[in-house]
């Protein structure tokens, strides 16, 4: 009975936070449409993500140690309030008619800082309100939420943006924030992790403890580095995707492709929910990412048909929830809850530092390398494969990152410590 009550607490937290994340995902998508419409530059839109990730990564380690010491619920409420205030400031500048790119970069830096506090607190809170035998189910529900958000947010954001510009998008964002904030404040109960030794420690000791844990658990470290390599490639993809699709088609096609990816993730989440616990979660993670890397990138690269792009998106994202579910359960089962805040933050720094690098690389490669290169070609074999004119360079780049993704999966699948992780 106690576990059932505890898991119902997770369900309430999961449902309201999912609604909030759906609302929060609308604004970034709309801002990408606005920024690309203003500049036509992949690099400028990539900087929107870079500006939010850099402070998040720089603060991950010290914030993780603070997370283990602080009340998780209060930390989540404070972080969400800061992020909502930043979104509201964008609305005011937009209504004044003075919105510029540097405003968005500055606001994203602040929201990235808030996210550095919110994310590890939310991770630990999920563990604290989830019975251990429900980790697989909780991971599946988290994957489902991520899938629904990816499916719905492009369509909703595009529709709202076409109707009322950023005003309607931000209004929806702030409405979902309000619901989640009040629910967390008044109805969700989050216990604190028991850790008596923490009282006698200090931040530097906590940082050392997190890094020592990863040094002693090489298999977990290798999984994190594997995801870091995949994140680098995926970030190049994310930087190049709007530039390629908007070069050939409209923003509605971009929304359709990303929504199909979300539909695929919902299907994948259902698969993850009903599938039995695999003998090796690590192997399942590798196989899922291999399928993802070896499908969508090449279909985006070699086809100019939105239908084929959507098929590629479905194939590329179908296995991601299976990967996320197994990764989530693997980490929760391998890392003690008393030190999860600091270890997750160390993980986030190592796993996510490649994301801004990938966005910068993707924006630079599209604008300054691949697009100019393809623009200067005519009638060559490369043009026969990837086309000509604006967007052809991005298509060529997708073929390159597809090969990179496959090679990364093959290389990391051969690392012994990672493969033997679950045999401890």
N, C-alpha and C positions, 0 to 999 in steps of 0.2 A: 504493500500500500504506500509505503514511504517513497519507493522508487517511482511509482506511478505518479504521485503528487509532484515529485521532483522533475519528472520528464514533462509533465504538463506545464511546468514553469519554463522549461526550455521551449516548448511549442509557442507559448505566448511571446517570449523573447524573440524567437525565430521569425514568427509571423510579422510582428511590428517592425523589427529591424529590416526585414525583407522589403516591406512597404516603403520604409524610409530610403533604403538603398535604391529602390526603383525610382523614386522621386529624385534622388540625388544624381542618378545617372542621366536624367533628361537634360540637365543644364550643360554638362560637358559636351554631349553630342550636338546640341544646338549651337554651342560656341564654336565647335569645329566647322559647322556649316557657315556660320557668320564669318569666321576668320579666313576660311578658304575663299569665300566669296569676296572678301575685301582684298586679299593679297594674291590668290592663285598660287601660293607657295606651300609645298609640303613641309619645308623646314619651319616656317612660321607656325603652322598648325601643330607640328611635332613639339615645338617649344612649350605649348600649353601643357602637355603631359610632363615634359622634363621639369618645368618649374614647380610642379606639385610633388614629383618624386624625389628631387634632390634634398630638400629639407627632411622629408620622411626617412630617407636612407641615412643621412648624417646623424639624425637624432635617435635612430633605432636602438642602438646599444644602451646609451644612458637612460633613455625613456623606459626600456624594458626592465631595468632594475628598479626604477621608481614605480612601475606598474605592480611589481610584486609586493611593494610596501603600502600602496595606496588602496583606498576603497574603489573597487572596480566600477560600481554603479555610478558613483559621483564623477569618476574620471570620464566615463562614457557620456554622461549628461553634459559635462563641461565642454568636452571636445566637440560634441554635436552642436552645441550652442554657438561655438566659435565658427564652425563651418557654415551654419545657417546665417549667421551675421554677415559673413563674407558674401554669400549668395545674395543677400538683401542689398548689400552695397553695390553689386553689379547692376541690380535692377534700378537703383537710384541714378547711377551714372548713365545707364541706357535711356531712361526716361528724360534725362537732361539733354540728350543728344550729343554727349561728349565721350562716348565709349571708345577706347583705343586699345590696341593689343597690349601695351605695357600695363594697363589696368588689370587685364586678365592674368598676366604673368605674376604680378604682385599678389593678387588675391589667391592665386593657386599656390604660391609659396606659403601663405598663411594657412590655407586649408590642408596643405601637405603636412605642415607642422602639427595641426590638430589631429590629422589622421595617424601620425606617429604615436600619439597617445591612445587614440580610440581603438586602433586595430589590435594591439596586444591585449588591451583590457577586454575587448570583446572575445578574443580567442580564449582567454583564461575563464571568462564568465561562462562561455559555452561549456567548457569542461566541468566547471563547478556545478552547473545545473543539469548535467547529463549523467545518468548512471553508466557505469563502465560497460555494461552489457548492451547499451543502446548507442555506442559510438558509431557503429556501422550505419544505423538508422539515422542518427543525427548528421553524419557525413552525407548520406543520400539526400536528406532534406536540404542541407546547405547547397549541395550541387543542383538540386531542383530549383532553389531560389535563384541561384546564379544564372541558371538556364532561362527561367522566366524573365528575369531582368534583361538578359541579352536579346531575347526575342521581342519583348514588348517595348523597351525603351527607344529603339530607333524609330519605330512606327509612331509611337505616341509623341516623341519629341518632334519628329518631322511634321506631324499633323498640327500640333500646337504652335510650332514655329511658323507654319504657313498661315495659320489663322490670326495669331496675335503677336508674332515675333517673340523676342526673349521674355516679354512681359508675361505671357500665358505660360511659358515653360517654367519660369521661376516661381510663378504662383503655385503651380502644381507641386514643384519641389518643396516649397515651404509648407504646403498643406500636409504632405506626407511626413515631413519632419515633426510637425506639431503633434500628430497622432502618435508617432513612435516615442516622442519625448514624454508625453503625458502618461503613456502606458508604462514606460520604464520607470518613471518617477513614482507612480502610485501603485502599480500592480505587480511588477516583476521583483522577485526576491533573489538576490545573488549572495550566497554565503562567501566568506573569505576562506582562502586556502590556509590550512594549518602549517605553520612553519616557525617553530620557536627559535631556531638558530638565527633567523633573519633579524631578530631584534638586536643582536650583538654585532651584526655585520655593517659594512658601509658600502657605498656605491662601487668603489674600485674592486672590493672583494667580490661583489655580485657580478661585475663584468668579468672578472677572472674566472669565477665559477662557471659562467655560461660558456666561455671560450674553452675552459678545461673540459667541460662536458662534451663539447664537439670534438676536441682532440682525442678524448678517450673513446668516443663512439664514431670511428672513422666511416662506418657504413652510412650513418645519418648525414655526416658531412658530405659524403660523395653524392647522396641523393639531393642535398641542397645545391651543390655545385652543378649537378646535372640540370636541375630546374633553372639555375642561373643561366646556363648556356642556352636552354630552350627559350627563356624569357628574352634574351638578347635577339634571337632570331624572330620571335613573335613580335617584338617591338618594331623591328624593321618592317615586318608585315603590316602592323597597325599604322605606321607612318606612311607607307606607300599605298595602302588600300584606298583611302579617300581620293588621293591624287589620281590614281589610275581610273577608278570608276567615274569620278566627276569629269574626267577628261573625255570619256566616251559617252557617258549617259548623264541622267539627271540625279538630283539628290534623292528622289524617290526610289531609284534603282539601288543606290547605296543603302538606303534604309531597308529595302527588300532583302538584299543579300545578308545584311547583318541580322535581320529578323529570322531568316531561314536558319542561320547559325544558332539562334536562340531556340528555334523549334527542334533542331537536331539535339541540342543540349537537354531539352525537356525529355525527348525520347531516350537519350542516354541516361538521364537521371532515373527514369522508370526502369531501365535495364539494371542500373546500379542498385536500385531499391530491392529488386527481386532476386538478383543473382546471389549465389552462396558466397561465403567468405572464401577468397582464393587461397590456395596453398602458399602462394608467394605474392604479397602485395607489391613488392618491388618489381617483379616480372610484369605484373598487370600494368603498373605505371609506365614501364618502358614500352610495352606493346601498344598501349593506348596512344602514347605520343608519337610512336613510329607511324601508326595509321594516320594520325593527324597531319604530320609533316609531309607524308608521301602522297597526299591526295589534293587538298585544296590549293596549295601553292602552284602546282603544275597545271591545274585546271584554270586558274586565274591567268596563268602565264600564256597558255596556248590557245585559249578560246576568247572570242569577242562577243559571245552571246550571253546575255543576262541569265538565261535559263541554265546554261552550263555553269555559270558562276554560282548560282544558287545550289545546284547539285554539288559542286565542289565544296561550298560552305557547309552543306549538310554532312558530307563525308568527313570533312576536316574537323568538325566540332562534335560529332556523335559520341566519340569515345572520351572526350574531355571530362564529363561528369564521372565516368568510371575512374579515370585517373585521379580526379580531385577527391572522390570518396575514399579511395584507398590511401592516398597521401595523407588525408586528414586523420584517418584511423591509425595509420602507421605512426604519425608524429605523436598523437595523444597517448598511444600505448607505450611508446618508447621513452617519452620525456615525463618525469614526475611533475604532477600539477603544481607542487610548491615552488618549482623553478621555471615553470613554463613561460612566464612573462619575460624573464631575461633571456631564456634560450630561444624563444620565438622571435624576440627582437634581434638577437644575433643572427638567427636564420633569415629574418627579413632583410637585414643589411646585406648578407652574402647572396641571398637569392634574388633580391630586387635591384641591386646596384647596377645590374646590366640593363635594366629597363630604360632609364634615361639615355644610356650610351646607345642602345639600339634605336631609340627614337631620333637622336641626333644623327646617327649614322644613316638611318633610313631617309630622313629629310635631306641630308647632304647628298647622298647617293642619287636620289631621284632628281633633285634640282640641278646639281652641278656635274654629275658623272653620266648616269644612264640616259636621261632625257636628251642632253646635248649630244651624246654619242650616237643615239638612234636617229636624231634629227639630221645628222650629217651623213647618214647612210641611205642608199637608194638602190633597190633591186638586188641586194645581197642575200645570202642564205639566212642571215640573222633577221633581215626584214621579212623574209618568207615565213619565219617562225613566229615573230613577235609583232609584226606590223610596222607601220610608219607613223610619224607625227606624234603629237602630244599623247602620252599614255603608253607608248610602245616601250619606252625606257623602263617604266615601272613594271611592265609585263616581263621584260628581260630579267629584272631584279628578282621577281617572284620565282623564276626558274633557279636562280642562284641560291636563294635561301631555302628552297625545297631540297636541293642537294645537301646544303649545310645541315638542315634538320635531320635528314636521314643518317648522315655520317655521325652526328652527335649521339643519336640513339644507339647506333652500332658500337661506338667507342665505349660509352658508359655501360652498356650491357655486358662488357667483358671485365669490368672491375670487380674483383673478388669480394672485397669487404662489403660492397653494396649488395651483391647477390646473396651473401651469407648473413645479412643483417638479421633476418627473422629466425635464424637457427640458434640464436643465443638462448 
